[in-house]
Amino acid sequence: MKTAYSNKEYRKKGSESSKSFLNELCHQSPFLVINTPCGTGKYKFNKIGYDDSNSLVVEYILVMDNKYQDSNVIAYKLGKFYYLSAEQVLYAFKYFANT
């Protein structure tokens, strides 16, 4: 599991503007439905940070929603947090926009 760090000293050029853009995008559409290996769950945007290799990581938190019956299994086996790369988040939004 990745750990998001929000206080790294080293930042790649342009990464702060990317972080700002992703932050705004995630605040405007904070929910994602994610098909995990343990079932499908609803997740809400929590925060953006950096992993150990200084790549942007978006953290989502599992929402315990009765519509998604796998939520308890997901929470038990995977935990309540789900981490996505910036590319994965943009791909999810692109897929959502095209449907």
Summary of the structure (lengths in Angstrom):
residues: 99
radius of gyration: 13.9
end to end distance: 30.0
largest distance: 42.8
contacts: 256
relative contact order: 0.21
helix: 34%
strand: 32%
